[in-house]
Amino acid sequence: MKTHKILHFLRTGFLSIILFFILTISINAEIIIKSESKTFQGGLIRVFVVADEKIENLYVLLNTENGEKIGRFEGFKYDPGKIIGFTSRSSNIECMVAIISTGPTIQHGKYKAAVYINNEKSCRKEFTLSIEQKVFGRETITLNQNLSELRTDSSERRENESREINKLFATFNKDNVFTETTIVKPLTAEPCYITSKYGDVRRFIYKDGGAEGSIHNGIDFAAEHGSLILASASGKVVFAGDRLITGNSVIIEHLPGLYSMYYHLDKLYVIENMFVSKGATIGVLGKTGLATGPHLHWEIRNQKITVDPYFLISNPMIDKDKIISIIKNSFADIAEGR
């Protein structure tokens, strides 16, 4: 009887020690969460999570100050070993990044971002973010009979193409981290003019006198027909083909959920599933689809929401300097193998 009690005590005591050890590891693990504090309408906010324990998943909820949900943004793993200056021991450091899109129509003001990791039911950290107002232009576009019919087309083909491209933009391939740099303008031809800017409020006038409004989701460049079109960043071609409205089109995946689009091309020089480098020629400028003249429509989307391309010309997709700063300040011993 006494032996049974002793064995029971040893078993329960040993389990208690294991549980205490696990909890101690979890409590003592270092998890650093950093975020940018402001952007503008159409800009991005990057959230960085760096830890010395395994991070399975990450997502960020963007809410108004009174708690109304604006959007959910998934995170993806980024290998700290890619950062120059740290040893292979940096593989012991976990890093994840989530990119928040704002879009051109979000109201400027204060918002809150709640960061969730490892399927936890409550947020690990909450940030207050500021989205600054940006002034967008206005333009009126008069369409001829053919373009009026094209824009008001309600055929099965157009519906299928819209459904397919929306499904593509909603695709989040968590392992597809192809680049982290800034992007480049997708053509170098001269002369080259911006005819429509990101976020412009458009009014289309149809041949029959009717009118309809929309928001311009990219940048239009007018240049000589046949000018070379370049990949704005390295990535994987996930679409290359003809569409009713956008004509000959190329879509490139750069990061999980982050895509660049090139519309109205005359010729395509890439095929689907091809990997392209930043600055590689992917086609030539044309006027296919809904186009009033030779031009390139260049667009970027992050997790379905459009992004001002000039934000990523000035800012990298992944800010490695911020990750380096976190590692140096909080995980130097691990990173340097001490």
Stockholm file with secondary structure:
# STOCKHOLM 1.0

chainA/1-338         MKTHKILHFLRTGFLSIILFFILTISINAEIIIKSESKTFQGGLIRVFVVADEKIENLYVLLNTENGEKIGRFEGFKYDPGKIIGFTSRSSNIECMVAIISTGPTIQHGKYKAAVYINNEKSCRKEFTLSIEQKVFGRETITLNQNLSELRTDSSERRENESREINKLFATFNKDNVFTETTIVKPLTAEPCYITSKYGDVRRFIYKDGGAEGSIHNGIDFAAEHGSLILASASGKVVFAGDRLITGNSVIIEHLPGLYSMYYHLDKLYVIENMFVSKGATIGVLGKTGLATGPHLHWEIRNQKITVDPYFLISNPMIDKDKIISIIKNSFADIAEGR
#=GR chainA/1-338 SS CHHHHHHHHHHHHHHHHHHHHHHHHHHHCCEEEEECCEEETTCEEEEEEEESSCCCCEEEEEEETTCCEEEEEEEEECCGGGSTTCCGGGGGSEEEEEEEECCSSSCCEEEEEEEEETTCSSCSEEEEEEEECCCCCEEEEECCHHHHHHHTCCCHHHHHHHHHHHHHHTCCCTTCCCCCSCCCCSCCCSSCEEEECTTCEEEEECTTSCEEEEECCEEEEECCTTCEEECSSCEEEEEEEEETTTEEEEEEEEETTEEEEEEEEEEECCCTTCEECTTCEEEEEBCCSSCSSSBEEEEEEETTEEECHHHHHHSCSSCHHHHHHHHHHHCHHHHTTC
#=GC SS_cons         CHHHHHHHHHHHHHHHHHHHHHHHHHHHCCEEEEECCEEETTCEEEEEEEESSCCCCEEEEEEETTCCEEEEEEEEECCGGGSTTCCGGGGGSEEEEEEEECCSSSCCEEEEEEEEETTCSSCSEEEEEEEECCCCCEEEEECCHHHHHHHTCCCHHHHHHHHHHHHHHTCCCTTCCCCCSCCCCSCCCSSCEEEECTTCEEEEECTTSCEEEEECCEEEEECCTTCEEECSSCEEEEEEEEETTTEEEEEEEEETTEEEEEEEEEEECCCTTCEECTTCEEEEEBCCSSCSSSBEEEEEEETTEEECHHHHHHSCSSCHHHHHHHHHHHCHHHHTTC
//
